[in-house]
């Protein structure tokens, strides 16, 4: 979380590239890449130019990255910060990113021997969606979580203790209570605890 806060306070530099068709400058973004992914054509993974709509395939990558420039997306930031993700890495092609994403999302399946299944089971932790977001995309991952139902929590606190048959009195801590929390306001001459 600290690195995300640092990034948000930075000048947020992204590597801008020129479209090989029209010259428009824009960074290679996951959103652009993902909208062009098709499960049946992962080998043809590509970006599209936001300005002219032309397809930017992997064969354009070397020249585009070499000619790219860092562009600050938060010029008022208080320190330099840079974001690169695997799409810029010379050793990886864009199809490999698409295949890895498809595996994480369950788009692909393979029949394996028992030995192959055991090896795959060892790698499952490394192929989670969070790992993909952090390691491949270089982005923070927010897990979709509903969280506890606030009404049920409220009802548990306000309803009578079922075993004792009576409500808990204010200021009485139940026997199973292990954490007490209080808000304290320190004033010049007094301390108020709530």
N, C-alpha and C positions, 0 to 999 in steps of 0.2 A: 504494500500500500504506500510505503514511503516513496518508492520510485515513481509511482503514479502521481503523487502530490508534487514531487520534484519536477516531473515532466510538465504538469499543468502550469507550474510557476515559471517554467523555462520559456525560451523563445520558440520552442517546439519546431525545430528544423526538420523538414522533410526533403528528400532528394527529388527535385523536380526534373522531369525528363521532357524532351521535345518529341512530339508525335512525328514519326517518320513520314507521315503523309501530308500533314498541314503545318507542322512546327509548333503547335500549341503546347504550352508547358503545363504539366500537372504531375503530381507524384503517382507512383503505382500504388493503388489502394486495394485493400482486401475487398471492399464493397464492390469495386469495379470488376475485380477478378471473379468473385463469387457469382455475380449476376450473369456471367458468361459461361459458368460451369454447367455441363450436361453430363449426367451419369454415364450415358452411352458413348460419350466422346471425350473422355478425360485426357486422352493423348493430344487433343487439339485445344487444350486450355489456353486462353489468351485474355488480353485486356482489350478495351475499345477506347477510342479517343472520345472524350466528352465533347469536344468542339465539333469534330467532323463525323464521328460515328464509325470511322474506319477500324478494321481489326488490326491489333498490334500483337503479332505472334512472337514466339520465343526467338526467332531468327533476328529480330530487331533489337534484342536486349543488350548485347555487347556495345553497340554503337550508342544506344540511348543512355545507358548507364555512364559510359565514358564522357558523354557530352552533358550530363546532368549537372545541376547546380543546387546547392542547399538554399531552401527558401524558408524564411522564418514565418510561421503561421500565427505567432503571438509576439510581434515585435516589441511589445511592452514588457516582455518577460525579463526577470532579473538575472538570468544566467543562460548560457548556451545549453541546449538540449537537442538531441538528434534521435530520429526513429528510422531504423532500417529493418526490413524483414526479409525472409528467405527469397522473395521474388528478385531481389537485387544481387544475390550471391552468385558469383560466376560458376561455381561448381554444381549448382542445382538447376535443373530445367523446370519450367512451369508445370509440365505434366506431372512431375513427381510431387509437387505440392497438391495438385488436384487429386492424385491417387491417394495420398496420405489423408486428405480431408474426406474423401469417399470412404476410406476404411474406418475413420473415426466416426463418421455419420452412419455407418452400416450400409452403404450403397453397394459394396462389393462383398462377395463371399467366395470362399474357395474350399474345395474338399481336400482334406489333409489326412495323412497317415497319423497314427497315434503319436509317433515321434514328432511329427510336424505340429500336431495340436499342442503337445507339451511345450514346444519352443514358442509357439504363438501365445500360449497362456502366460509364459514368463514376460512377454512383451506387452501384454494388454494394458498394464498400468502406464506404460510409456505412450500408449496411443489413446489416451483419454482426450476428451474435448478440451479440457483445461490445459493440458500439456500442449496440445496443438496451438491453442490461442497464445500461450506464453512463449513457447519455443520456436514455433514456425512463424507466427504472425507478429510476435513481439508486442502483443497487446494484453491489457489486463482482462481477466475473465471474471464475469459476474454470473454466479450460478443462479438459475431461475428457481427461486424458493418461495413458497407461499407464506411460510412463517406461521407461528401459532395464531389461532383464532382469538382475537382480543376479547370477544364476548365470553368465550369459555373460560379464559383466564380470570376475567372479572367475576363471573359467576362462582368460580371455585373460591375466590377470596371472600365474597360476600355471603355465600350460603352457609348454613349451620354446619358444624362438624358432625358428620353422619354418625360416627361412633359414639360421641358424647351426647348427641341429641340436642345440643344447644349451640347457639352461635358463639363465636369467639368474641370475647369482650375486647374493647379497644385497649391497647397497651399490654395485652397478654400474648406472649409468644407461645405457639403450640410446641409440644415436646419434640416434634420432628423438625422444628425450625432450626436451621443451622447458620443462616446468613441474616444479619440485621443490617439495614442500610438507613442512613439518616442524612438529611440535608442540613448543613450548618451554615449560619450566617453570622460572621464575626463583625461586630460593630465596635465603635470606639470604646464603649463602656459595658457592653453586654454580648453574650453569645446566645443565639436563638437556635434551638434544635427542633426540627420538624420530623 
